[in-house]
Amino acid sequence: MLSRFFIARPIFAWVISLVIVLGGGVSYYMLPVAQYPEIAPPTVQVSATYPGADARVLADSVAAPIEQQVNGVERMMYMSSQSTNDGAYNLTITFELGTGGWPIWPAATWTFCCSMASATSAEVRPRNAILPGSSQTRML
């Protein structure tokens, strides 16, 4: 019965649907989304490649110096690393909530990583980090 009412009056049905859509659009901006806590803590990933090295050599010559240098970074919660037998090394550093969506990689650590990479012929590069002197834009 109710469907016949709206079928017989299509302009009234359009007006009701537009009012519902506009009401949803207005209420979207009134929702307290900023009060929700951050779920995932910010992380920085560092990867290194050392061609021809196995996991033990990679852990001793590349991973240990990087991890010793990164160990004192401000507001770091923990870090986890993985060395593989094909010469790949990955380090994930997790920061406390509230540090920011994109943690800033300390200049001293970045300089150390670059100098260490040239000394061991490993290629070290951070991912998901803002490096000193660089700019980065993010889509919202």
FENCORTA-V373501 format. One record per backbone hydrogen bond with DSSP energy under -1.0 kcal/mol. CO is the residue of the C=O (numbers start at 1). NH is the residue of the N-H. Records with the same first field share a line. If there is no record, write none. Layout:
CO = NH ; NH
This chain:
1 = 5
2 = 6
3 = 7
4 = 8
9 = 13
10 = 14
11 = 15
12 = 16
13 = 17
14 = 18
15 = 19
16 = 20
17 = 21
18 = 22
19 = 23
20 = 24
21 = 25
22 = 26
23 = 27
24 = 28
31 = 33
32 = 35
33 = 36
42 = 95
44 = 93
45 = 127
46 = 91
47 = 125
48 = 89
49 = 123
50 = 53
54 = 58
55 = 59
56 = 60
57 = 61
58 = 62 ; 63
59 = 64
62 = 66
63 = 67
64 = 68
65 = 69
66 = 70
67 = 71
70 = 73
73 = 76
75 = 96
78 = 94
80 = 92
82 = 90
84 = 87
87 = 50
88 = 84
89 = 48
90 = 82
91 = 46
92 = 80
93 = 44
94 = 77 ; 78
96 = 99
103 = 130
106 = 110
107 = 111
108 = 112
109 = 113
110 = 114
111 = 115
112 = 116
113 = 117
114 = 118
115 = 119
116 = 120
117 = 121 ; 122
123 = 49
125 = 47
127 = 45
130 = 105
131 = 134
